Amino acid sequence: MEPMLFDSWRGLARVVIVGLAAYGALILMLRASGKRTLSKMNAFDLVVTVALGSTLATVLLNRSVPLAEGVLALALLVYLQYAITWASVRSERFQSLIKSEPSLLVHDGAYLDQALKRQRVTREEVQAALRESGKTDLAGIASVVLETDGTLSVIAR
């Protein structure tokens, strides 16, 4: 039967040592890969972030994964993120495969109901974005755009 609360001091020490080393390596890799890796996330960035977290947790808690293999896995994910963003900046065709297009949800003060449904955005969410931008009346709005990172941009007339 596996211990539920405590196995050994050695196991705890391993988590601390491997955790510090893996976390330090991840921070160095993220700093080396540039600000883009830590910018506002689109769907692709979110997947990479979740994969990094999952890999880090596996390295910390799974004794059968050596630190070197875990750091290599983290480095691979950071490199792939860097390579894909590098390619998407240089190729519009590649970028269209990776990123979604912004979606117009309000035009000339009127809701575009089909676009709202297609993007699964409610009128209440648009109203919240209006309030956040200091606006209350849809009539004074030229457009509301659902950006590729999921934020709503309000453009006044």
Residue pairs with C-beta under 8 A, 6 or more apart in sequence:
11 63
14 63
15 60
15 61
18 59
18 60
18 67
18 70
19 60
21 67
21 71
22 56
22 59
22 60
22 67
22 70
22 71
22 74
23 56
25 71
25 74
25 75
26 52
26 56
26 74
26 78
29 74
29 75
29 78
30 37
30 38
30 78
33 78
33 79
33 81
33 82
34 82
36 82
36 85
37 78
37 81
37 82
37 85
39 45
40 149
40 151
41 49
41 149
42 98
42 99
42 100
42 148
42 149
42 150
43 100
44 84
44 98
44 99
45 81
48 77
48 80
48 81
51 77
52 74
52 77
52 78
55 70
55 73
55 74
55 77
56 70
56 74
58 65
58 70
59 65
59 67
59 69
59 70
59 71
59 73
59 74
84 98
87 94
88 94
88 95
88 98
88 99
89 95
99 148
100 148
101 148
102 145
102 146
102 147
102 148
102 153
103 115
103 118
103 119
103 145
103 146
104 112
104 115
104 143
104 144
104 145
105 111
105 112
105 115
105 116
105 119
105 121
105 126
105 143
105 144
105 145
105 146
105 152
106 112
106 126
106 138
106 141
106 143
106 144
107 142
107 143
108 142
108 143
109 138
109 139
109 140
109 141
109 142
109 157
110 138
111 123
111 126
111 138
116 122
116 123
116 126
119 146
121 146
121 152
125 152
126 144
126 152
129 144
129 152
129 153
129 154
130 136
130 138
130 141
130 144
130 154
132 154
133 154
133 156
135 141
135 154
135 156
140 156
140 157
141 154
141 155
141 156
141 157
142 155
142 156
142 157
143 154
143 155
144 152
144 153
144 154
144 155
145 152
145 153
145 155
146 152
147 153
